[in-house]
Amino acid sequence: MRTETVTSAQNPKVKELLALQEKSRLRREQGLFVVEGKRELLHCLGAGFKARTLFWCPEIAGELPAGLTAPLLIEVPAALYGRIAYRGGTEGVLAEVETRERRLEDLRLPDNPLIMVLESVEKPGNLGAVLRSADAAGADAVLLCDPLTDLYNPNLIRASIGAVFTVPVAAVPSEEAIAFLKARGIRILTAQLQDSSLYYDSDMRGPTALVMGTESTGLSEVWRRAADAHIRIPMRGRLDSLNVSVSAAILLYEAIRQRLA
C-alpha cells in the first residue's frame, strides 16, 4: 500500500473526494463513491467492494484498523479531516470505493424468500433506515424500483450504517421486478390504503415481497395491478400514513413473527 501525506484542502485528491460526496453525476462517471467510518468500511470491503484510496487521520483514528486496505493510503491531519469528513464522529477514516452494479440476476434467494420492494422512494435517509430494518429482520433482498436517489449517496450510506452493503440490493425498473417476482412464485403484497386488508390478516409465511411507495403518492398503478393482495397498517390517529421506514419495519417483523409461529 503506497502512502502519501496531504495537508492542504487544495490538493487535487482532496478536491476529487469532496466532489464525489456532493455530485451523483460524478459518482456515476468515475465509478466511485465515498464511505466513512470503520464499521461502514469493514462492511463495505467485507461485501466484496474494493477501496481505491483510503484517507486516514492518525490523530483521530490512532492505528489504522486491521482489514482496511487500498492501493493508496493518504494520511491527513485532524484539521483537514474535519473539512473532508461528510459527518462528525467517523473515527478518522474514510475511503473512495469502486462502485458495483447491483442487478437482479446477482441475487441468490433461498426457497422461501422475504423481499422488501421500494418504489420511487427519494429520501436517502428513509432508504437507509429501511435497509437497516431489512438487515435486522434478515430480509433476503431489497429491490429499489425506479429509484429517485443514488444508491451510493453519502446520506443513504450513513443512515444505513453499512446495511447497504450487508443486505443484497438491486436497483431495477418496476416492470422487471414484477416479472422477476412472478416467475419465482413470490407473492406480492402492496401496502396501500385503498381496497386493503389489515397486514396481520395476510399470510406472509411463504415466499413474500412487501411493496411500499412514497409517503406522498403511494404506489403506482403498475404495482397495484400486479399485487396478489393489498395490505394496510391500521391508523388510529388523525394522520393517514407512517414514515416509510417505520412501516417497512412493522411489515418485515410481522412476516418474521408469522414464520416463527
NORVEN-V852652 format. One record per helix or strand of 2 or more residues. SS is the DSSP state (H for helix, E for strand). FROM is the first residue (numbers start at 0). LEN is the number of residues. If there is no record, write none. Layout:
SS_FROM_LEN ; SS_FROM_LEN
This chain:
E_1_5 ; H_11_11 ; H_23_7 ; E_31_5 ; H_37_9 ; E_50_6 ; H_57_4 ; E_71_5 ; H_77_7 ; E_92_6 ; H_103_3 ; E_113_6 ; H_123_14 ; E_140_5 ; H_153_7 ; H_162_4 ; E_168_4 ; H_173_10 ; E_186_5 ; E_196_2 ; H_198_3 ; E_207_5 ; H_220_6 ; E_228_4 ; H_243_17
